[in-house]
Amino acid sequence: MEPGCEPATRGPALKRKRQQRRTGSVSRISRRSSAELWDRTNLKTVKIIKNQFSVIVGITLVLGLACVGTRAEDTNTTGGEVPSVVVPKPKVRPERPDRPDKPGKDKGVNAGELKEIVKDFQDQKKEFLRERKDEKREARERARGDATPNTSVLRQESKDSVKDAVRQARDQGRKLIEEAKEQAKEDRKRD
């Protein structure tokens, strides 16, 4: 067939499809062709997936049988040889030492001694905590003593600087007012 020639049956159908697309309505023919195309692609992908699955199952089956065969070959004896089986040796545990005697049977710790030990420990703990508390208090007092003269001097300096700043602001305000008055006088003279 020549490139410029089209069969007579396709020409009107293509024109009809193009016209219907322009108008917005879809014909039964175009619906069928798209549905058939969709079904064909789905069938192809399903067939491909089934083929791949069957190949995977086949390979797994062959490898599994090969593995079982090699194990069976290892356990079979050929030529009357007896396979050497290694029996693990039982672990030998060291002997346990004798159980120590119960403390109730022998002389135990005297309850009076135990109470005395606990009381001494509590007294030492109280003394230690008291010493630490005193050390902390002394350190705070030293810090306050060092900071007190400096803070009073700093307070006085800050008060003085605030007073100076207020004086300067008042003076500048007065100067500005005086300059404004003078400027107003000059403006009146010019008029």
CNS distance restraints for C-alpha pairs under 8 A (distance, minus, plus):
assign (resid   1 and name CA) (resid   5 and name CA) 6.94 0.50 0.50
assign (resid   6 and name CA) (resid  10 and name CA) 7.19 0.50 0.50
assign (resid   6 and name CA) (resid  11 and name CA) 6.89 0.50 0.50
assign (resid   7 and name CA) (resid  11 and name CA) 6.71 0.50 0.50
assign (resid   8 and name CA) (resid  12 and name CA) 7.46 0.50 0.50
assign (resid   9 and name CA) (resid  13 and name CA) 7.03 0.50 0.50
assign (resid  10 and name CA) (resid  14 and name CA) 6.07 0.50 0.50
assign (resid  11 and name CA) (resid  15 and name CA) 6.32 0.50 0.50
assign (resid  12 and name CA) (resid  16 and name CA) 6.04 0.50 0.50
assign (resid  13 and name CA) (resid  17 and name CA) 6.22 0.50 0.50
assign (resid  14 and name CA) (resid  18 and name CA) 6.17 0.50 0.50
assign (resid  15 and name CA) (resid  19 and name CA) 6.13 0.50 0.50
assign (resid  16 and name CA) (resid  20 and name CA) 6.15 0.50 0.50
assign (resid  17 and name CA) (resid  21 and name CA) 6.13 0.50 0.50
assign (resid  17 and name CA) (resid  27 and name CA) 7.42 0.50 0.50
assign (resid  17 and name CA) (resid  30 and name CA) 7.39 0.50 0.50
assign (resid  18 and name CA) (resid  22 and name CA) 6.36 0.50 0.50
assign (resid  19 and name CA) (resid  23 and name CA) 6.43 0.50 0.50
assign (resid  20 and name CA) (resid  24 and name CA) 6.08 0.50 0.50
assign (resid  20 and name CA) (resid  25 and name CA) 5.52 0.50 0.50
assign (resid  20 and name CA) (resid  26 and name CA) 6.23 0.50 0.50
assign (resid  20 and name CA) (resid  27 and name CA) 7.15 0.50 0.50
assign (resid  21 and name CA) (resid  25 and name CA) 6.28 0.50 0.50
assign (resid  21 and name CA) (resid  26 and name CA) 6.59 0.50 0.50
assign (resid  26 and name CA) (resid  30 and name CA) 6.71 0.50 0.50
assign (resid  26 and name CA) (resid  31 and name CA) 7.13 0.50 0.50
assign (resid  27 and name CA) (resid  31 and name CA) 6.47 0.50 0.50
assign (resid  28 and name CA) (resid  32 and name CA) 6.06 0.50 0.50
assign (resid  29 and name CA) (resid  33 and name CA) 6.23 0.50 0.50
assign (resid  30 and name CA) (resid  34 and name CA) 6.19 0.50 0.50
assign (resid  31 and name CA) (resid  35 and name CA) 6.06 0.50 0.50
assign (resid  32 and name CA) (resid  36 and name CA) 5.96 0.50 0.50
assign (resid  33 and name CA) (resid  37 and name CA) 6.05 0.50 0.50
assign (resid  34 and name CA) (resid  38 and name CA) 6.09 0.50 0.50
assign (resid  35 and name CA) (resid  39 and name CA) 6.09 0.50 0.50
assign (resid  36 and name CA) (resid  40 and name CA) 6.05 0.50 0.50
assign (resid  37 and name CA) (resid  41 and name CA) 6.27 0.50 0.50
assign (resid  38 and name CA) (resid  42 and name CA) 6.17 0.50 0.50
assign (resid  39 and name CA) (resid  43 and name CA) 6.02 0.50 0.50
assign (resid  40 and name CA) (resid  44 and name CA) 6.14 0.50 0.50
assign (resid  41 and name CA) (resid  45 and name CA) 6.23 0.50 0.50
assign (resid  42 and name CA) (resid  46 and name CA) 6.08 0.50 0.50
assign (resid  43 and name CA) (resid  47 and name CA) 6.07 0.50 0.50
assign (resid  44 and name CA) (resid  48 and name CA) 6.14 0.50 0.50
assign (resid  45 and name CA) (resid  49 and name CA) 6.12 0.50 0.50
assign (resid  46 and name CA) (resid  50 and name CA) 6.14 0.50 0.50
assign (resid  47 and name CA) (resid  51 and name CA) 6.10 0.50 0.50
assign (resid  48 and name CA) (resid  52 and name CA) 6.18 0.50 0.50
assign (resid  49 and name CA) (resid  53 and name CA) 6.08 0.50 0.50
assign (resid  50 and name CA) (resid  54 and name CA) 6.13 0.50 0.50
assign (resid  51 and name CA) (resid  55 and name CA) 6.23 0.50 0.50
assign (resid  52 and name CA) (resid  56 and name CA) 6.23 0.50 0.50
assign (resid  53 and name CA) (resid  57 and name CA) 6.16 0.50 0.50
assign (resid  54 and name CA) (resid  58 and name CA) 6.05 0.50 0.50
assign (resid  55 and name CA) (resid  59 and name CA) 6.17 0.50 0.50
assign (resid  56 and name CA) (resid  60 and name CA) 6.15 0.50 0.50
assign (resid  57 and name CA) (resid  61 and name CA) 6.08 0.50 0.50
assign (resid  58 and name CA) (resid  62 and name CA) 6.22 0.50 0.50
assign (resid  59 and name CA) (resid  63 and name CA) 6.16 0.50 0.50
assign (resid  60 and name CA) (resid  64 and name CA) 5.98 0.50 0.50
assign (resid  61 and name CA) (resid  65 and name CA) 6.15 0.50 0.50
assign (resid  62 and name CA) (resid  66 and name CA) 6.14 0.50 0.50
assign (resid  63 and name CA) (resid  67 and name CA) 6.20 0.50 0.50
assign (resid  64 and name CA) (resid  68 and name CA) 6.29 0.50 0.50
assign (resid  65 and name CA) (resid  69 and name CA) 6.00 0.50 0.50
assign (resid  66 and name CA) (resid  70 and name CA) 6.26 0.50 0.50
assign (resid  67 and name CA) (resid  71 and name CA) 6.41 0.50 0.50
assign (resid  68 and name CA) (resid  72 and name CA) 6.17 0.50 0.50
assign (resid  69 and name CA) (resid  73 and name CA) 6.11 0.50 0.50
assign (resid  70 and name CA) (resid  74 and name CA) 6.26 0.50 0.50
assign (resid  71 and name CA) (resid  75 and name CA) 6.50 0.50 0.50
assign (resid  72 and name CA) (resid  76 and name CA) 6.26 0.50 0.50
assign (resid  75 and name CA) (resid  83 and name CA) 7.77 0.50 0.50
assign (resid  77 and name CA) (resid  81 and name CA) 6.01 0.50 0.50
assign (resid  77 and name CA) (resid  82 and name CA) 6.54 0.50 0.50
assign (resid  77 and name CA) (resid  83 and name CA) 6.90 0.50 0.50
assign (resid 101 and name CA) (resid 105 and name CA) 7.29 0.50 0.50
assign (resid 101 and name CA) (resid 106 and name CA) 7.70 0.50 0.50
assign (resid 102 and name CA) (resid 106 and name CA) 7.22 0.50 0.50
assign (resid 103 and name CA) (resid 107 and name CA) 7.20 0.50 0.50
assign (resid 103 and name CA) (resid 108 and name CA) 5.93 0.50 0.50
assign (resid 104 and name CA) (resid 108 and name CA) 6.52 0.50 0.50
assign (resid 109 and name CA) (resid 113 and name CA) 7.20 0.50 0.50
assign (resid 109 and name CA) (resid 114 and name CA) 6.99 0.50 0.50
assign (resid 110 and name CA) (resid 114 and name CA) 6.32 0.50 0.50
assign (resid 111 and name CA) (resid 115 and name CA) 6.20 0.50 0.50
assign (resid 112 and name CA) (resid 116 and name CA) 6.20 0.50 0.50
assign (resid 113 and name CA) (resid 117 and name CA) 6.19 0.50 0.50
assign (resid 114 and name CA) (resid 118 and name CA) 6.30 0.50 0.50
assign (resid 115 and name CA) (resid 119 and name CA) 6.12 0.50 0.50
assign (resid 116 and name CA) (resid 120 and name CA) 6.15 0.50 0.50
assign (resid 117 and name CA) (resid 121 and name CA) 6.22 0.50 0.50
assign (resid 118 and name CA) (resid 122 and name CA) 6.23 0.50 0.50
assign (resid 119 and name CA) (resid 123 and name CA) 6.22 0.50 0.50
assign (resid 120 and name CA) (resid 124 and name CA) 6.20 0.50 0.50
assign (resid 121 and name CA) (resid 125 and name CA) 6.13 0.50 0.50
assign (resid 122 and name CA) (resid 126 and name CA) 6.20 0.50 0.50
assign (resid 123 and name CA) (resid 127 and name CA) 6.23 0.50 0.50
assign (resid 124 and name CA) (resid 128 and name CA) 6.09 0.50 0.50
assign (resid 125 and name CA) (resid 129 and name CA) 6.18 0.50 0.50
assign (resid 126 and name CA) (resid 130 and name CA) 6.09 0.50 0.50
assign (resid 127 and name CA) (resid 131 and name CA) 6.20 0.50 0.50
assign (resid 128 and name CA) (resid 132 and name CA) 6.32 0.50 0.50
assign (resid 129 and name CA) (resid 133 and name CA) 6.15 0.50 0.50
assign (resid 130 and name CA) (resid 134 and name CA) 6.23 0.50 0.50
assign (resid 131 and name CA) (resid 135 and name CA) 6.20 0.50 0.50
assign (resid 132 and name CA) (resid 136 and name CA) 6.22 0.50 0.50
assign (resid 133 and name CA) (resid 137 and name CA) 6.23 0.50 0.50
assign (resid 134 and name CA) (resid 138 and name CA) 6.15 0.50 0.50
assign (resid 135 and name CA) (resid 139 and name CA) 6.16 0.50 0.50
assign (resid 136 and name CA) (resid 140 and name CA) 6.23 0.50 0.50
assign (resid 137 and name CA) (resid 141 and name CA) 6.22 0.50 0.50
assign (resid 138 and name CA) (resid 142 and name CA) 6.13 0.50 0.50
assign (resid 139 and name CA) (resid 143 and name CA) 6.20 0.50 0.50
assign (resid 140 and name CA) (resid 144 and name CA) 6.12 0.50 0.50
assign (resid 141 and name CA) (resid 145 and name CA) 5.96 0.50 0.50
assign (resid 142 and name CA) (resid 146 and name CA) 6.12 0.50 0.50
assign (resid 143 and name CA) (resid 147 and name CA) 6.14 0.50 0.50
assign (resid 144 and name CA) (resid 148 and name CA) 5.87 0.50 0.50
assign (resid 145 and name CA) (resid 149 and name CA) 7.47 0.50 0.50
assign (resid 146 and name CA) (resid 150 and name CA) 7.34 0.50 0.50
assign (resid 147 and name CA) (resid 151 and name CA) 5.99 0.50 0.50
assign (resid 148 and name CA) (resid 152 and name CA) 6.31 0.50 0.50
assign (resid 149 and name CA) (resid 153 and name CA) 6.31 0.50 0.50
assign (resid 150 and name CA) (resid 154 and name CA) 6.02 0.50 0.50
assign (resid 151 and name CA) (resid 155 and name CA) 5.94 0.50 0.50
assign (resid 152 and name CA) (resid 156 and name CA) 6.21 0.50 0.50
assign (resid 153 and name CA) (resid 157 and name CA) 6.17 0.50 0.50
assign (resid 154 and name CA) (resid 158 and name CA) 6.10 0.50 0.50
assign (resid 155 and name CA) (resid 159 and name CA) 6.16 0.50 0.50
assign (resid 156 and name CA) (resid 160 and name CA) 6.16 0.50 0.50
assign (resid 157 and name CA) (resid 161 and name CA) 6.12 0.50 0.50
assign (resid 158 and name CA) (resid 162 and name CA) 6.16 0.50 0.50
assign (resid 159 and name CA) (resid 163 and name CA) 6.24 0.50 0.50
assign (resid 160 and name CA) (resid 164 and name CA) 6.16 0.50 0.50
assign (resid 161 and name CA) (resid 165 and name CA) 6.11 0.50 0.50
assign (resid 162 and name CA) (resid 166 and name CA) 6.22 0.50 0.50
assign (resid 163 and name CA) (resid 167 and name CA) 6.25 0.50 0.50
assign (resid 164 and name CA) (resid 168 and name CA) 6.13 0.50 0.50
assign (resid 165 and name CA) (resid 169 and name CA) 6.11 0.50 0.50
assign (resid 166 and name CA) (resid 170 and name CA) 6.23 0.50 0.50
assign (resid 167 and name CA) (resid 171 and name CA) 6.13 0.50 0.50
assign (resid 168 and name CA) (resid 172 and name CA) 6.08 0.50 0.50
assign (resid 169 and name CA) (resid 173 and name CA) 6.06 0.50 0.50
assign (resid 170 and name CA) (resid 174 and name CA) 6.16 0.50 0.50
assign (resid 171 and name CA) (resid 175 and name CA) 6.17 0.50 0.50
assign (resid 172 and name CA) (resid 176 and name CA) 6.12 0.50 0.50
assign (resid 173 and name CA) (resid 177 and name CA) 6.22 0.50 0.50
assign (resid 174 and name CA) (resid 178 and name CA) 6.11 0.50 0.50
assign (resid 175 and name CA) (resid 179 and name CA) 6.08 0.50 0.50
assign (resid 176 and name CA) (resid 180 and name CA) 6.08 0.50 0.50
assign (resid 177 and name CA) (resid 181 and name CA) 6.22 0.50 0.50
assign (resid 178 and name CA) (resid 182 and name CA) 6.20 0.50 0.50
assign (resid 179 and name CA) (resid 183 and name CA) 6.05 0.50 0.50
assign (resid 180 and name CA) (resid 184 and name CA) 6.13 0.50 0.50
assign (resid 181 and name CA) (resid 185 and name CA) 6.25 0.50 0.50
assign (resid 182 and name CA) (resid 186 and name CA) 6.27 0.50 0.50
assign (resid 183 and name CA) (resid 187 and name CA) 6.18 0.50 0.50
assign (resid 184 and name CA) (resid 188 and name CA) 6.27 0.50 0.50
assign (resid 185 and name CA) (resid 189 and name CA) 6.29 0.50 0.50
assign (resid 186 and name CA) (resid 190 and name CA) 6.31 0.50 0.50
assign (resid 187 and name CA) (resid 191 and name CA) 6.43 0.50 0.50
